[in-house]
Amino acid sequence: MNEQLTPEELEALNELLPPGRQTGDLREDLAEAARTAMRRRIDNSRWGGAVIAALHRDLQSWRQLEEVTGIPHATARRWATPPPGTEAS
């Protein structure tokens, strides 16, 4: 099944879709792995923004947050602010 994948692609597939969940249909397995990656990206962005916002409330300084995390202060500020229309109801 995996003879068409590079070692890096196979590693990514196995990380996103463990071998026990793979169907043997490479196209379907890659599609499911891609859907998993997208779900994780959305969740990680939301969760990352929430913890950055909480850390900023504690530190009261975007520059200090940058010193503590290594995340550039402008990036952290944008990440901690949900895009308009996406706030939880």
Backbone torsions as a table, in degrees:
resi	resn	phi	psi	omega
1	MET	NA	-44.1	-170.1
2	ASN	-95.2	11.2	-178.2
3	GLU	-65.1	-15.3	179.8
4	GLN	-88.8	-7.3	-174.5
5	LEU	-99.9	145.8	171.9
6	THR	-72.7	164.5	177.5
7	PRO	-57.0	-38.6	179.6
8	GLU	-66.9	-40.8	178.7
9	GLU	-65.6	-40.7	178.9
10	LEU	-64.5	-41.8	177.2
11	GLU	-60.2	-44.4	179.6
12	ALA	-63.9	-44.6	179.1
13	LEU	-58.8	-47.3	-177.9
14	ASN	-67.5	-30.3	177.6
15	GLU	-71.8	-42.9	-177.4
16	LEU	-81.1	-31.8	-179.0
17	LEU	-137.2	93.8	-175.8
18	PRO	-53.2	147.6	-176.9
19	PRO	-50.7	-33.3	179.1
20	GLY	-67.1	-18.3	178.8
21	ARG	-100.5	-8.3	-179.6
22	GLN	-74.3	143.4	-174.8
23	THR	-92.0	-18.7	-173.7
24	GLY	98.7	-13.7	174.3
25	ASP	-93.0	102.8	-172.2
26	LEU	-56.5	-44.0	-179.0
27	ARG	-61.2	-46.1	179.8
28	GLU	-66.0	-40.0	179.1
29	ASP	-64.7	-41.2	177.7
30	LEU	-66.0	-39.4	178.6
31	ALA	-64.1	-42.9	179.0
32	GLU	-66.4	-39.3	177.2
33	ALA	-62.8	-40.0	178.2
34	ALA	-65.0	-41.0	177.5
35	ARG	-63.4	-40.6	177.7
36	THR	-62.5	-43.3	179.6
37	ALA	-61.2	-40.9	-179.6
38	MET	-66.9	-43.5	177.2
39	ARG	-59.7	-44.5	179.9
40	ARG	-63.8	-39.7	-179.8
41	ARG	-62.0	-45.7	179.9
42	ILE	-63.1	-48.4	179.8
43	ASP	-62.4	-46.5	-178.8
44	ASN	-62.9	-37.3	177.3
45	SER	-63.7	-45.4	-179.9
46	ARG	-64.8	-47.5	-178.8
47	TRP	-66.9	-40.5	177.4
48	GLY	-60.6	-44.6	178.1
49	GLY	-61.2	-38.3	-179.6
50	ALA	-66.9	-43.3	-179.1
51	VAL	-72.1	-33.0	176.3
52	ILE	-65.8	-42.7	178.1
53	ALA	-61.6	-41.6	179.7
54	ALA	-65.7	-41.5	178.8
55	LEU	-65.2	-39.1	177.6
56	HIS	-63.4	-40.9	176.9
57	ARG	-58.9	-37.4	179.7
58	ASP	-72.1	-44.4	-174.8
59	LEU	-83.3	-29.8	-178.0
60	GLN	63.1	23.4	-178.6
61	SER	-155.8	123.9	176.0
62	TRP	-67.5	-36.4	179.4
63	ARG	-67.3	-39.4	177.2
64	GLN	-67.3	-37.4	176.0
65	LEU	-59.7	-40.2	177.6
66	GLU	-61.5	-43.6	179.8
67	GLU	-62.8	-39.6	-176.8
68	VAL	-74.1	-40.2	-172.3
69	THR	-103.5	-24.1	-173.1
70	GLY	84.3	-1.3	177.7
71	ILE	-83.3	124.5	178.8
72	PRO	-51.8	137.7	-172.9
73	HIS	-59.1	-37.4	180.0
74	ALA	-67.1	-38.6	177.5
75	THR	-65.4	-45.9	-179.6
76	ALA	-60.0	-42.0	-178.9
77	ARG	-62.7	-44.9	178.1
78	ARG	-65.1	-42.1	-176.6
79	TRP	-65.0	-36.1	-177.3
80	ALA	-76.5	-11.9	-178.7
81	THR	-106.3	113.0	180.0
82	PRO	-62.5	144.5	175.6
83	PRO	-59.5	149.5	179.9
84	PRO	-54.2	136.4	178.0
85	GLY	86.6	-1.4	-178.7
86	THR	-110.6	2.0	179.7
87	GLU	-63.4	148.1	177.4
88	ALA	-65.8	143.3	-179.2
89	SER	-77.5	NA	NA
